[in-house]
Amino acid sequence: MKYSLRILIFLSILVPLSLLAQSGGIVRGNLFDKGSGEPIMFGNLLIKGSSMGANSDINGFFSIANVPAGEYT
C-alpha cells in the first residue's frame, strides 16, 4: 500500500510536468498589405516547410499555436 501511494504521488507530479515541457510556442501577429498598409482580411499564412498555418481575421490578426522551437521564415 505504501509503495503504491509513493508511485501514485510520483506519477501525479511527473506526468503534468512532462506535458508542460512538450508544449510548443505561439506565433502571432498582424498581416498588412506592403503598399497600402491596410490589414489583409482572411489571408492564409503558412509556416514554410511545415503544415502549420492560420487565417487572418478581419483586422489582419493571426495566431498559430503549438509551434516547435526553431527558426522559421
C-alpha positions in Angstrom: 0.0 0.0 0.0 2.7 2.4 1.0 4.7 1.6 -2.2 1.6 2.2 -4.4 1.0 5.5 -2.8 4.5 6.7 -3.5 4.2 5.6 -7.1 0.9 7.4 -7.4 2.3 10.6 -6.0 5.4 10.4 -8.2 3.3 10.0 -11.3 0.9 12.7 -10.4 3.9 15.1 -10.3 5.8 13.8 -13.2 3.0 13.5 -15.8 1.8 17.1 -15.7 5.4 18.4 -15.8 6.2 16.3 -18.9 3.1 17.6 -20.6 4.1 21.2 -20.0 7.6 20.6 -21.3 6.3 19.3 -24.6 4.0 22.3 -25.5 5.2 24.5 -28.3 5.1 28.2 -28.7 2.7 30.6 -30.3 3.4 32.7 -33.4 1.0 35.6 -33.7 0.9 38.9 -35.5 -0.8 41.1 -38.0 -0.9 40.7 -41.8 -0.7 44.0 -43.7 -0.5 45.0 -47.4 3.0 46.3 -48.1 1.9 49.0 -50.4 -1.2 50.5 -48.7 -0.6 49.4 -45.1 -4.1 48.1 -44.9 -4.8 44.9 -43.0 -5.3 41.8 -45.2 -8.6 40.3 -44.2 -8.9 36.5 -44.2 -5.4 35.9 -45.6 -3.8 32.5 -45.4 -0.5 32.1 -43.7 1.7 29.0 -43.8 5.0 28.3 -42.0 7.4 27.4 -44.7 8.5 23.8 -44.6 5.6 22.7 -42.4 1.9 22.0 -42.5 1.2 24.6 -39.8 -0.8 27.7 -40.7 -3.6 30.0 -39.9 -6.1 32.5 -41.4 -6.0 36.2 -40.5 -9.2 37.7 -39.2 -11.0 40.9 -40.3 -8.3 43.0 -38.7 -5.4 41.0 -40.2 -4.6 39.3 -36.9 -3.4 35.7 -36.9 -2.2 33.1 -34.3 -0.5 29.7 -34.8 -0.3 27.6 -31.7 1.9 24.6 -30.8 4.8 25.7 -33.0 8.0 23.8 -32.1 11.1 25.8 -31.2 13.2 26.8 -34.2 13.8 29.5 -36.9 11.0 30.0 -39.4 10.5 32.3 -42.4 
